[in-house]
Amino acid sequence: MKAGYAKACITPPLGTRMSGFGGRDEQKGAQGIHDDLFVRVLYIEQNGVRSLIAGFDLLFFAREHADRLKGAVGRELDLSPRSILINTSHTHVGPCVDRWGHNAFQAPDYAYLDRVEDAFIAAAREAMGRARHVTLWAGTTLTRVPVSRRKPDGKGGVEWRPYPEGCVCEHLPVTLLMGADRKPECCLFSVSCHPSSIGGYEISADYPGVACAELDKQLGQACSLFLQGAGGDAKPSSVANGRDEVDVAWRSGTWEDVAKAGREVADAVWQIIQNGLTEYRPQLRVAMTEMAWPLESVPDREALSEHVRADNGLRAKVARGQLELLNRWNALPDKAQILAQGIQLAEGIRLVAIEGELVGELGLQIVKAFAKGVTFPLAYSNGTGLYLPNSRMLKEGGYEADSFYEYGFPARLRTGVESCLDDGLVQLKQQGIE
């Protein structure tokens, strides 16, 4: 197997529209740069199969923007969309490249997207040009960074509060690609946790940027590549110790909180590298499928009209748009189309990437679906999708279950989503992901 790594800066200019916190994003654009944003790229080839794995310091791409990037880079490198993985770290203090919430009603920032495309192409070319023979070393450790944000309220529902006892995906998979000179070519690692520890108007990669910078120092060269996992229902432990008049609460984070979470991730990765990873035999395979996740009963014209009358905010905007679609086509979608991608690096190392905000328990479902080796359960890949909670969460309610309209969907997901995910994993396995 041959592999090469490169990165390119994608920091936006001041004034660029931000994305991650709805109220803030509507007020003004970026006012400062705390730290630069990057796209980091790993190019891999073996026996005629080639693949590109890219991690962006961004919230998430609208699927049409991810498709645009895949098309541009695919033409340059002669790669198909299924061979290109686009993962976003989900930083909430970055520029807008999505169609989430109010962003769906504004024109995309094509000038910034052009800049991102140019940087991606440049990094991909450089990574391919640097490709050299590598060996693969991998392992999985645990991280205490993610904390559940769904605390049971004792009435069958949940509150938006830290819940350390809650189930999250604590898996921290690591893959180190080493050259013949024993120098690292790339260090892939993943954490399943929202980078939403800080707000404001300064651009930042949040804790994943800190983790990459720390690991680059420890490894002696720029080679780290963070991939966001199944962190849809988790926030960093560094901001889980606030308190309001009722109970323990999330608090507004500081830059030191961001640095603390990033250093904790980097230390965990470095420890498993130092303690010894297992060598795996390279075996590169790629796969992709599209899953249909059913929605609950789609609202009729009267129900949509009621949302318009009862709300003058985003919910009303979305309902008006759905009324227009209903009047034009006499139907609304009753399924969410969600992409699933698999990239197998070796006999026992695989990345499974889902389009959407996958929660931790569904990430663990992906891990359990593969009997041995190292599995990267990834979310925020190849598009936006919507929150992907499990069936229990859909019954409990809460933001992950009830925010579907922010993503342009007319109804929440139907219970039974676990079988939808299983079906997608079966399809990836049938295409060779083991």
C-alpha positions in Angstrom: 0.0 0.0 0.0 1.1 3.6 -0.8 -0.1 6.6 1.1 0.5 10.4 1.2 -0.7 13.2 3.4 -1.1 16.9 2.9 -3.1 19.8 4.4 -4.2 23.2 3.2 -5.6 26.3 5.0 -9.3 27.1 4.6 -9.6 30.0 7.1 -12.3 32.4 5.9 -11.9 36.2 5.7 -13.4 38.3 8.4 -17.1 39.1 7.9 -17.8 35.6 6.6 -21.2 34.2 7.7 -20.8 31.7 10.5 -22.7 28.5 11.2 -23.4 26.5 14.4 -25.6 28.7 16.6 -28.7 29.9 15.0 -29.2 33.2 16.9 -25.6 34.2 16.6 -25.3 33.3 13.0 -28.1 35.8 12.1 -26.4 38.8 13.8 -23.0 39.3 12.1 -20.2 37.5 10.5 -16.8 36.4 11.9 -15.0 39.2 13.8 -11.6 37.5 14.4 -9.5 34.4 13.9 -8.5 32.5 17.0 -6.8 29.7 15.1 -6.7 28.7 11.4 -8.9 26.1 9.8 -7.5 23.3 7.5 -8.5 20.5 5.2 -6.3 17.5 5.9 -6.1 14.8 3.2 -4.9 11.2 3.1 -4.4 9.6 -0.3 -4.2 5.8 -0.4 -3.7 3.3 -3.2 -3.3 -0.5 -3.5 -3.6 -2.9 -6.3 -5.4 -0.4 -8.6 -7.8 0.7 -5.8 -7.5 4.3 -4.8 -9.1 6.5 -2.1 -9.1 9.9 -0.6 -10.0 10.6 3.1 -10.5 14.3 3.9 -11.2 16.0 7.2 -12.4 19.6 7.2 -12.5 22.0 10.1 -16.1 23.0 9.3 -19.6 22.4 10.7 -21.0 20.3 7.9 -21.5 20.6 4.1 -24.8 20.6 2.4 -24.9 17.5 0.3 -24.8 19.5 -2.9 -21.6 21.3 -1.8 -20.0 18.0 -0.8 -20.9 16.6 -4.2 -19.4 19.6 -5.8 -16.1 19.0 -4.0 -16.1 15.3 -4.8 -16.7 16.1 -8.5 -13.9 18.7 -8.6 -11.3 16.6 -6.9 -12.6 13.4 -8.6 -11.9 15.0 -12.0 -8.4 16.0 -11.0 -7.4 12.6 -9.6 -9.8 10.4 -11.6 -11.6 9.2 -8.5 -15.3 8.2 -8.2 -17.5 9.7 -5.4 -17.5 6.4 -3.5 -13.7 6.6 -3.2 -13.7 10.1 -1.7 -14.7 10.5 2.0 -15.5 14.0 3.2 -15.8 14.3 6.9 -16.3 17.5 8.9 -15.2 18.1 12.5 -18.5 19.9 13.2 -16.9 23.0 14.8 -19.5 25.5 15.8 -17.2 28.5 15.3 -16.5 28.2 11.6 -17.9 29.5 8.3 -21.2 28.5 6.7 -21.0 25.8 4.0 -24.4 24.3 4.8 -28.2 24.6 4.3 -29.1 24.2 7.9 -31.7 26.3 9.6 -31.9 29.9 8.4 -29.0 29.2 6.0 -31.4 27.4 3.7 -33.0 30.8 3.0 -29.8 32.6 2.1 -27.6 32.3 -1.0 -24.5 30.1 -0.5 -21.2 31.8 -0.1 -19.8 30.7 -3.5 -16.6 32.8 -3.1 -15.7 30.9 0.0 -16.7 27.6 -1.4 -14.4 28.3 -4.4 -11.6 28.9 -1.9 -12.3 25.6 -0.2 -12.5 23.7 -3.5 -9.1 25.2 -4.6 -7.5 24.2 -1.2 -9.0 20.7 -1.4 -7.7 20.1 -4.9 -4.2 21.4 -3.9 -4.0 19.2 -0.8 -5.3 16.2 -2.7 -2.7 16.7 -5.5 0.1 17.1 -2.9 -1.0 14.0 -1.0 -1.1 11.9 -4.1 2.3 13.2 -5.2 3.8 12.3 -1.8 2.5 8.8 -1.8 5.0 6.2 -0.5 4.9 2.7 0.7 3.5 2.4 4.2 2.6 -0.2 6.9 -0.6 0.1 8.9 -0.7 0.1 12.7 -4.0 0.5 14.6 -5.8 0.1 17.9 -8.7 1.5 19.9 -8.6 3.2 23.3 -11.3 5.1 25.3 -11.9 8.8 25.8 -13.7 10.6 28.6 -14.2 13.8 26.6 -17.8 13.1 25.4 -20.6 13.6 28.0 -24.3 12.9 27.2 -26.4 16.0 26.9 -29.7 14.1 27.5 -30.5 14.0 31.2 -33.8 12.1 32.0 -36.3 14.4 33.6 -38.1 11.7 35.5 -41.3 12.1 33.4 -40.3 10.1 30.4 -38.5 13.0 28.7 -35.1 14.6 28.8 -33.5 17.9 29.8 -30.6 19.6 28.0 -28.1 19.0 30.8 -24.9 17.1 31.4 -25.6 13.4 32.1 -22.3 11.6 32.8 -24.1 8.3 33.4 -25.6 8.5 29.9 -24.4 6.3 27.1 -22.1 7.9 24.6 -19.6 6.5 22.1 -16.3 6.6 24.1 -14.4 4.7 21.4 -11.2 6.4 20.2 -9.9 4.5 17.2 -6.4 5.2 15.9 -4.6 4.2 12.7 -0.9 5.1 12.1 0.5 4.8 8.6 4.3 4.4 8.8 6.9 4.8 6.1 9.8 2.4 5.6 11.9 4.9 7.5 9.7 4.4 10.5 8.5 8.0 10.2 4.7 8.6 10.3 2.9 9.5 7.1 -0.5 10.0 8.7 -2.2 9.5 12.0 -6.0 9.0 11.7 -8.0 9.3 14.9 -11.6 9.9 15.8 -13.6 11.2 18.7 -17.4 11.2 19.0 -18.2 14.5 20.6 -19.6 17.9 19.5 -17.0 20.6 19.2 -19.4 23.1 20.6 -17.6 24.2 23.8 -17.3 27.8 22.9 -19.3 30.4 21.0 -18.6 34.0 19.9 -17.4 35.5 16.6 -13.8 34.2 16.5 -13.1 31.5 13.9 -11.7 28.3 15.5 -11.3 24.6 14.8 -12.3 24.0 18.5 -10.8 21.0 20.3 -10.1 18.9 17.2 -7.7 21.6 16.0 -5.9 21.6 19.3 -5.6 17.8 19.2 -4.1 17.8 15.7 -1.6 20.5 16.6 -0.5 18.7 19.7 -0.2 15.4 17.9 1.8 17.0 15.1 4.3 18.2 17.8 4.5 14.7 19.4 4.9 12.9 16.1 7.5 15.3 14.8 5.7 16.5 11.7 2.3 17.6 10.3 0.5 14.3 9.8 -2.6 14.2 12.0 -6.1 13.8 10.6 -9.1 14.1 12.9 -12.4 12.5 11.9 -15.6 13.3 13.7 -17.5 10.3 15.1 -21.0 9.6 16.4 -21.1 12.6 18.7 -24.6 13.9 17.9 -25.7 13.7 21.6 -22.5 14.6 23.4 -20.6 17.7 24.5 -17.1 18.0 25.9 -16.6 17.2 29.6 -14.6 20.4 30.0 -17.9 22.4 30.0 -20.1 19.9 31.9 -19.5 21.4 35.3 -21.7 24.5 35.3 -24.7 25.1 37.5 -27.9 27.0 37.3 -30.7 27.6 40.0 -32.0 24.1 39.4 -29.2 21.6 38.7 -25.8 20.9 37.1 -25.8 22.6 33.7 -23.6 23.2 30.6 -21.6 26.4 31.0 -20.1 28.8 28.4 -16.7 27.5 27.6 -13.4 29.4 27.5 -10.4 28.9 25.2 -8.7 27.1 28.0 -11.7 24.6 28.1 -11.1 24.1 24.3 -7.4 23.5 24.8 -8.1 21.1 27.7 -10.3 18.9 25.6 -7.9 18.9 22.7 -4.9 18.0 24.9 -6.9 15.2 26.5 -7.7 13.7 23.1 -4.0 14.1 21.9 -2.7 12.5 25.1 -5.0 9.5 24.7 -3.9 9.0 21.1 -0.2 9.4 22.0 -0.5 6.9 24.9 -1.9 4.2 22.7 0.8 4.9 20.1 3.4 4.6 22.8 1.9 1.5 24.4 1.9 -0.3 21.1 -0.5 -0.6 18.1 -1.1 -3.8 16.2 0.1 -4.1 12.6 -2.6 -5.0 10.1 -2.3 -6.3 6.5 -3.3 -3.6 4.0 -6.5 -4.3 2.0 -8.1 -1.3 0.4 -11.8 -1.4 -0.5 -14.4 1.3 -1.0 -18.2 1.1 -0.9 -21.2 3.4 -0.7 -25.0 3.1 -0.4 -28.0 5.3 0.2 -30.4 4.4 3.0 -34.0 5.4 3.3 -35.0 6.2 6.9 -38.8 6.5 7.1 -40.5 9.6 8.7 -43.5 9.6 10.9 -46.8 10.7 9.2 -46.1 13.7 7.0 -48.2 16.8 7.9 -51.1 17.9 5.6 -51.8 21.4 4.4 -53.8 22.3 7.6 -51.0 21.2 9.9 -48.4 23.1 7.9 -50.7 26.2 7.9 -51.0 25.9 11.7 -47.2 26.1 12.0 -47.2 29.2 9.8 -49.9 30.8 12.0 -48.3 29.8 15.3 -44.7 30.7 14.7 -43.0 33.6 13.0 -39.5 32.1 13.1 -37.7 29.3 11.4 -40.5 26.7 11.9 -42.9 29.0 10.0 -40.3 29.6 7.2 -39.8 25.8 6.7 -43.6 25.2 6.8 -44.2 27.8 4.1 -41.6 26.2 1.9 -43.2 22.8 2.5 -46.6 24.2 1.6 -45.2 25.4 -1.7 -43.8 22.0 -2.4 -47.1 20.3 -1.5 -49.0 22.7 -3.7 -46.6 22.1 -6.6 -46.1 18.3 -6.4 -49.1 17.3 -4.2 -46.7 15.3 -1.9 -43.9 15.7 0.6 -41.0 13.3 1.1 -41.8 10.6 3.7 -38.2 9.3 4.0 -34.8 10.8 4.8 -32.2 9.7 2.3 -29.0 9.1 4.2 -25.6 8.2 2.7 -23.4 5.4 4.2 -19.9 5.0 3.0 -17.3 2.3 3.9 -13.5 2.5 3.4 -11.6 -0.6 4.4 -7.9 0.1 5.0 -6.8 -3.4 6.1 -8.1 -6.8 7.1 -9.6 -5.5 10.3 -9.6 -1.7 9.9 -12.6 0.0 8.4 -14.2 3.5 8.4 -18.0 3.6 8.3 -19.2 7.1 7.6 -22.8 8.2 7.9 -24.4 11.4 6.5 -26.0 13.0 9.5 -25.7 13.8 13.2 -25.4 10.2 14.4 -25.8 9.7 18.2 -23.4 7.7 20.3 -25.6 4.6 20.7 -25.9 4.2 16.9 -22.1 4.6 16.7 -21.7 1.7 19.1 -24.1 -0.3 16.9 -21.7 0.2 14.0 -18.8 -0.9 16.1 -20.6 -4.1 17.3 -21.6 -4.9 13.7 -17.9 -5.8 13.0 -16.6 -8.7 15.0 -12.9 -7.7 15.3 -10.3 -5.2 14.5 -10.6 -1.4 14.6 -13.8 0.4 13.5 -14.2 4.2 12.9 -17.9 5.0 13.4 -18.1 8.3 11.7 -20.9 10.9 11.3 -21.0 14.3 9.6 -19.8 12.8 6.3 -20.6 13.6 2.7 -23.5 15.9 3.5 -25.8 17.2 6.3 -28.7 14.8 6.7 -30.3 15.5 10.0 -30.0 14.3 13.6 -30.1 10.5 13.7 -31.3 9.4 17.2 -32.2 5.9 18.2 -35.8 4.7 18.9 -35.7 5.4 22.6 -34.7 9.0 22.0 -37.5 9.4 19.4 -39.9 8.4 22.1 -38.3 10.6 24.8 -38.2 13.7 22.5 -35.6 16.3 23.0 -33.6 18.3 20.5 -32.1 15.3 18.7 -35.6 14.0 18.0 -37.5 17.3 17.4 -35.1 19.4 15.4 -35.9 17.7 12.1 -37.5 20.8 10.6 -34.2 22.7 11.0 -32.9 20.4 8.3 -35.9 20.9 6.0 -37.8 17.7 6.8 -41.6 17.7 7.3 -41.7 15.2 10.2 -39.5 13.4 12.7 -37.9 10.0 12.0 -40.0 6.9 12.7 -38.9 4.5 15.5 -37.1 1.5 14.2 -34.1 3.4 12.9 -31.8 0.7 14.2 -32.9 -1.6 11.4 -32.4 1.1 8.8 -28.8 1.4 10.0 -28.3 -2.4 10.0 -29.6 -2.6 6.5 -27.1 0.0 5.4 -24.3 -1.9 7.1 -25.3 -5.1 5.4 -25.1 -3.4 2.0 -21.6 -2.1 2.8 -20.6 -5.6 3.8 -22.0 -7.0 0.6 -19.7 -4.5 -1.3 -16.7 -5.9 0.5 -16.3 -3.9 3.8 -15.4 -6.5 6.4 
